[in-house]
């Protein structure tokens, strides 16, 4: 799984792009508070079984964008 995002125009705040497995954060990319519109990317290879869930989550106290040119998320099954 991989994803990237851009932090909203909020200088002085932190945003965290997390990949979660079954609602538990397992990796995170931090968008720093020292500027506006910082970007972050996160990637991980996971072992999954039937009924496991994976989601991308906004941790921290600032929103970020994952649409259009500003971000995306994807996953790929490795057989």
N, C-alpha and C positions, 0 to 999 in steps of 0.2 A: 504494500500500500504506500502511496505517496500523496503529498498534498503541499500546496503553497498558498500563501495568503498575503494580503497587504493590510496593515493596521490603519484604522480610520485616522483622520486628522485630529489627533489628541496628544499633543506634546505633554510630557510629564507623566504619562500613564504606561502601563505594561499590558501587552496582549500575549496570550499563549495559545498556540495552535497545537492541540493534542490529538493523537490517535488513541482511541479507547477500544479495548476488547472487553465485551460483556460489562460495559459501563465503568471500567477501571482504566485510568490513564496509564499507558505503557510506554509512551514516548512523547516528547514535547519539544517544540521550537518556540523560543521566546523572542518577541518583537520588543525591542528596548524602548525605554521611556525617554531617551535623549533626543528624539526627533519625531517628526510627523511622517506618515506614510512609509514606515519601515516594512520590509518584507521578511518572511521566514519560510523555510521549507523543511519538511519532515518526511522520512521514509523508514520503513521497517518491513522485514519478512516475518510472517507469523505462522505458527502451526495452529490450524483451526480444525474443529470437529463439527458435526451436524449441530445446528441450533446456536452456535456461537454468533455473536453480533460484533460488528466493527463500525465505529462512527468517528467522525471528526468533530471536535468539540472546542468551543471558545472558553479557555481558562483565563484567569486574570480578571482585570476590572475594565477592560476596553474591548469594544467590538472590532471585528476585522471583516474583510470582504473576500469571498471565494467565488466570484462570478465573473463572467466576461474575460477581459484581459488581465484581471487582477488576481486570479487564483483558480485553482482547480483541485480536484481529488480524483484518485483512480486506484484501482486494485487489479491484480492479475493472478489467475490461478496457475501455480506451478505444479504440474502433475507428478 
